[in-house]
Amino acid sequence: MKTPILEMKHIRKTFASTVALGDVSFDVYPGEIRGLIGENGSGKSTISSIAAGMQKADSGEMLYHGKPWNPSSMIDALNRGIGMIVQESGTIQGISVAENLFLGEIDRFKKFGRIDRRALNREADRALQAIGVTDVTGAMPMGALDFQTRKLVEIAKVMMKNPEILVVDETSTALSQEGRSILYAITKRLRDEGKAVLFISHDLDEIMEVCDTLTVLRDGAIIRHFVKDEFDADAIRTSMIGRELKGDYYRSDYAPTHLDEVAVEARNIRLGSVLHDVNLTVHRGEIVGIGGLSHCGMHPLGKILFGALKPDHGEVVTGKGVRITNEAVAMREAFGYVSKDRDVESLSLNASIRDNIAIAGMERYAVKNFLMLNGKEKAYVDKQIRDLSIKCADRDQQTSQLSGGNKQKVVFGKWIGRGSEVLILDCPTRGVDIGVKHAMYRLMTELKKEGKAIIMISEEMPELMGMCDRLIIMKDGRVMHEFLRSESLSDGEIIQYMI
């Protein structure tokens, strides 16, 4: 019988009055890719982050190769054999890729009192190439890379230390298909070398394909362990949520319907080599999906629609003829924007839930737009927490302490609370569990019925087909084809315009 690499015994962790982990025990064995799955707030990221030294347990015991394991930090854990790729951004802007990779170790490259940049960059290039990344160099500024490419740098940073256990926390959702292939190859190599991987994902198909064993958590407790032969989608879902999802998962109607009134129109949008003469019209009461491969231009288009990015040519105009030239104008015209890079662009993690929701809706509760009334602000925030079922200790809890799905609900609350009429949603269900996805899809359907205009940018074909009245497919910065909502529409028809 194999001896476990890591043993976790009776681990307990609370945040204020919220019990993140009740009494969790499990082992990680050599030659294993163990999946961890559960709804947001189930405890899967918490238990992994404790193993990787990100935070301390309130009580319990960990053993690494039979010896007490109590790392003082993530760096300490990584240097001793357990490395973690975090769900959100784990890199620092304003410095180079090489400086990110060797943060805290730059002195290794000192020569006569000065940093040998050539040697630093050369070593960084080797680390990137070792995991299969050939289009990024150590000399590049980190700020020039997009979110998914920054994740590859994080993977390279961890893999440089050759960890015995790799913790992958929702990383695949931030990666392109090429990036996912790199990650999957790394996990398989580690398993074949007799090492181990803890793989956290909300994508049930992915986790059933990648993992050898699976542990389901719910409300801070382990519900069930599955081995590969026992993998069954329905059984896993039932274990995850402890209930049946009531109603249709996606929309059940197939007649594309909307009001005649135009909500927003993009005209001849150009942006360098990224976007080429893109035109788009969205009506009130319509959900328009924009899909394609990661670098097709859809994500920059979302920023342009909200005024967060200025195009080289063209304009974005509301149905009333107002040009969207910046974010302030967009907000004044009742636009809301949910960014793919949630923790950097949509939230202030060090602020409270209250501050994150309230900041966008001051005109809703402030008297004459300047006099802040504490009671009205609290009522405004509490309504969003209640309506969106945000799982938290209270409105003053720090946003960084929330699960991914509850963070996303805070972002939605920020824009819905202020009565946004046009919602630009970039990968709105990234990193959220099946129950939260279900709730978001129902919310989008209700907003559509209320006459709101929704633009949903997504890399997930099932949700685009399941939720949208029209689906715009982009490739190389151009609109390639438009599909109307149809029960007979297949992903095969769509993919031919993406690749």
DACOR-V743453 format. One record per backbone hydrogen bond with DSSP energy under -1.0 kcal/mol. CO is the residue of the C=O (numbers start at 0). NH is the residue of the N-H. Records with the same first field share a line. If there is no record, write none. Layout:
CO: NH / NH
This chain:
4: 64
5: 27
6: 62
7: 25
8: 60
10: 23
11: 57 / 58
12: 19 / 20
14: 17
17: 14
20: 12
23: 10
25: 7
27: 4 / 5
31: 196
32: 211 / 212
33: 198
34: 214
35: 200
36: 216
38: 41
41: 219
42: 46
43: 47
44: 48
45: 49
46: 50
47: 51
48: 53
49: 52
58: 11
60: 8
61: 68
62: 6
63: 66
66: 63
72: 76
73: 77
74: 78
75: 79
76: 81
80: 163 / 164
82: 166
84: 168
94: 141
95: 99
96: 100
97: 101
99: 102
101: 104
104: 107
105: 108
106: 109
108: 115
110: 113
113: 110
114: 116
115: 119
116: 120
117: 121
118: 122
119: 123
120: 124
121: 125
122: 126
123: 127
124: 128
125: 129
127: 132
128: 131
136: 139
137: 97
139: 96
140: 143
141: 144
145: 149
146: 150
147: 151
148: 152
149: 153
150: 154
151: 155
152: 156
153: 157
154: 158
155: 159
157: 160
158: 161
163: 195
164: 82
165: 197
166: 84
167: 199
170: 173
171: 174
175: 179
176: 180
177: 181
178: 182
179: 183
180: 184
181: 185
182: 186
183: 187
184: 188
185: 189
186: 190
187: 191
188: 192
189: 194
190: 193
194: 30
195: 165
196: 33
197: 167
198: 35
199: 169
201: 203
202: 206
203: 207
204: 208
205: 209
206: 210
211: 227
212: 34
213: 225
214: 36
215: 222 / 223
217: 220
219: 21
220: 217
223: 215
225: 213
226: 229
227: 230
231: 235
232: 236
233: 237
234: 238
235: 239
236: 240
237: 241
260: 283
262: 318
263: 281
264: 316
265: 279
266: 314
268: 277
269: 311 / 312
270: 273 / 274
274: 270
277: 268
279: 265
281: 262 / 263
282: 285
283: 258
285: 453
286: 468 / 469
287: 455
288: 471
289: 457
290: 473
292: 295
295: 476
296: 300
297: 301
298: 302
299: 303
300: 304
301: 305
302: 307
303: 306
312: 269
314: 266
315: 323
316: 264
317: 320
321: 317
322: 324
325: 329
326: 330
327: 331
328: 332
329: 334
330: 333
333: 420 / 421
335: 423
337: 425
339: 341
340: 344
341: 345 / 346
347: 350
348: 399
350: 398
351: 355
352: 356
353: 357
354: 358
357: 360
360: 363
361: 365
366: 369 / 370
370: 366
372: 376
373: 377
374: 378
375: 379
376: 380
377: 381
378: 382
379: 383
380: 384
381: 385
382: 386
383: 387
384: 389
393: 396
394: 353
396: 352
397: 400
398: 401
402: 406
403: 407
404: 408
405: 409
406: 410
407: 411
408: 412
409: 413
410: 414
411: 415
412: 416
414: 419
415: 418
420: 452
421: 335
422: 454
423: 337
424: 456
426: 429
428: 431
432: 436
433: 437
434: 438
435: 439
436: 440
437: 441
438: 442
439: 443
440: 444
441: 445
442: 446
443: 447
444: 448
445: 449
446: 451
447: 450
452: 422
453: 287
454: 424
455: 289
456: 426
459: 463
460: 464
461: 465
462: 466
463: 467
465: 250
468: 484
469: 288
470: 482
471: 290
472: 479 / 480
474: 477
476: 275
477: 474
480: 472
482: 470
489: 493
490: 494
491: 495
493: 496
494: 497 / 498
